[in-house]
Amino acid sequence: MSGGVLRPAKRARQHGAVLQPAERRDLERAGWRTTLDYRENHVRSLDGRLLRVEAVWTAVAERYDGELSVATAEGATADEAWWALRDAIAADDVRTLQFVRVAR
């Protein structure tokens, strides 16, 4: 071998699997901070028997541009919640708070 620098063969960069839905990534790229919560609603009969469990996913997006903007949406699946949140923001269904206290 000559005294040159060893260099690995050129190959394309490889990234891991994309775990987040495209709707969430798009919102975060647009400056929104997002969270996703899950809860279960237990539906019972009058005698207390469990009839069914309803899954509820809540997606939340918030952004601060001199005022705090917050949007929320729910769905039966995480994907439904992200789609509904994206649609809510597109329809300008966003709460805006002009006075925000910042902890010191």
C-alpha positions in Angstrom: 0.0 0.0 0.0 1.2 3.5 -0.7 1.5 6.1 2.1 -1.7 7.8 1.1 -4.7 8.4 3.4 -7.2 5.6 3.7 -10.7 6.6 2.8 -13.8 4.5 3.0 -15.6 3.8 -0.3 -18.2 6.5 -1.0 -21.7 5.4 -0.3 -25.1 7.1 0.3 -25.9 8.2 3.8 -28.3 5.9 5.5 -30.9 7.0 8.0 -32.9 4.8 10.4 -36.6 4.1 10.0 -38.9 7.2 10.2 -40.9 6.7 13.3 -43.1 9.8 13.3 -46.0 10.5 11.0 -45.4 12.9 8.1 -48.1 15.3 9.5 -46.2 15.6 12.8 -42.8 16.2 11.0 -44.4 18.9 8.8 -45.9 20.7 11.8 -42.5 20.7 13.6 -40.7 22.0 10.5 -43.3 24.8 10.4 -42.3 25.8 14.0 -44.9 24.0 16.0 -44.0 22.0 19.2 -46.0 18.9 19.2 -47.1 16.3 21.8 -49.3 13.2 21.7 -51.3 11.8 24.6 -53.3 8.6 25.0 -56.2 7.7 27.3 -58.9 5.1 27.4 -62.6 5.8 28.1 -64.2 2.8 29.8 -67.8 2.5 28.9 -69.8 0.5 31.4 -73.4 -0.7 31.8 -75.6 0.4 34.6 -74.6 -2.7 36.6 -70.9 -1.8 36.2 -70.0 -4.4 33.5 -67.3 -3.1 31.1 -69.0 -2.9 27.7 -66.1 -1.5 25.7 -62.9 0.5 25.9 -62.6 3.5 23.6 -59.1 4.7 22.7 -58.6 8.4 22.5 -55.5 10.0 21.1 -55.0 13.7 21.6 -52.5 15.6 19.5 -51.4 19.1 20.6 -49.4 21.7 18.8 -48.1 25.0 20.2 -46.0 27.8 18.9 -44.7 31.1 20.4 -44.3 34.0 18.0 -44.7 36.8 20.5 -48.0 35.2 21.5 -48.8 31.7 22.3 -50.8 29.7 19.7 -52.3 26.3 20.6 -54.3 23.8 18.6 -55.6 20.4 19.7 -57.4 17.5 18.0 -58.5 14.0 19.0 -58.8 10.7 17.1 -59.4 7.0 17.7 -55.8 6.3 16.4 -52.7 8.4 16.6 -52.7 8.9 12.8 -56.3 10.2 13.0 -55.3 12.7 15.7 -52.4 14.0 13.6 -54.5 14.3 10.5 -57.2 16.2 12.5 -54.6 18.5 14.1 -53.1 19.3 10.7 -56.6 20.1 9.4 -57.4 22.2 12.4 -54.3 24.3 11.9 -55.0 24.7 8.2 -58.5 25.9 9.0 -57.0 28.3 11.5 -58.8 26.6 14.4 -56.1 27.8 16.8 -56.4 29.5 20.2 -54.1 32.5 20.7 -53.1 33.9 24.0 -51.4 37.3 24.0 -50.4 37.5 27.6 -48.1 34.7 28.7 -46.2 34.6 32.0 -42.7 33.4 31.8 -41.2 31.8 34.9 -38.0 33.4 36.1 
